[in-house]
């Protein structure tokens, strides 16, 4: 392979985070030496309890930290081989990296279709291409086609999550950062949302980084996973391996000793002696 071909070959990893630290208000250290990669075309899970640093990690990538008085003080973040931690969020969206925020944020006073079209705001490839992608989103989310004229604020939680993901797809992303896509949804809807995420990954080639508390569902769909605790990566591995790991079963799935499930009271009273923190 010639030099020109090597230079034009796509990066193996679409995202590389190298030893970053994040501080809020110049004093509160939230992330402590976090490193991870997202392979091109893959689904990667970022796992951990509430407050572990998952959302902060995603906002570090999408450059939304400054709005919350946060900043990356050490390390680097590279997207498509280019350092991006000093870019503006809209520049990163134009480059193909977009975050779907926790809480299903929609413009409640706009219709479902108007919400979706806001995702194409930065595009310059013409109305025809945008209309084609709108139909593509409706194909993945048939329920949104039925509700296209309804105000987003009057749709269900599951439909609003579909709107948020569909709006992100309208920006033609290379990588999508999904913050707690299962939060507040019924189990049946969670499964439906993750099946669509899988199809978008497989059919449209969108790389995914999922921040999730629901470890079971995340590792079912993610090829690789990282577990955060107190702002540090304490374990990582193939999704199937993490699902079978006894520590993960006990502390994140509530299962110990095979199929025995611990009660909440026992878990709360149990002295956590994780091998990875020993």
C-alpha angles and dihedrals in degrees: 000000000000125000093254091053091050092050092050095047112112120253114265089224118045090198132030123181113190121197098311126182122198125200127189122208089359092283113054112085107207106162119039117194099326116181127175142142135215114208118223110270093007136121113230125185126216106200138185145106125290109292095022092120102261097129091042089055092053092047089050088058096044092043094237094127097094091065086062097042092258131131141180103245100175138023130022142268120211126189118187088352093303125109107244108168091102096048127104115254093245091054090054091050089053088053090055106263117117135167126221102209126227113261101040095267111205135162095255096196093054126078122253091257093047089052091052093049092054086068089066094054095110095046123107102182097103140260094282093060091045092050090050091052091048089057089048090055091049089051090057093041108036090170090064090055088057091048097038094122097040120105108257091227090064096051125097125267091255092050091049090053088052089050091051093051093042091050089053090051090055089067089062095238128198090199132019125203109208117195113202098326091177097052114130095355128125114253093250091054092046090057091048093050093049092048088056091047088053092050092049089051095048101037103033098031094234113160113224135208109189122196105199142164089193095084095176097056093039095053091045089065104025121086092204134021142194124201117213125199125173091347097309134101103243099173140006137175148120112324094241092049093051091050089055095044112113094218092052091047093051102041102031106023097036093235125126133172097014111302099354109119119209119229118241090247093054093046091050092051095041116107104235107230100170113186091221091060095044 
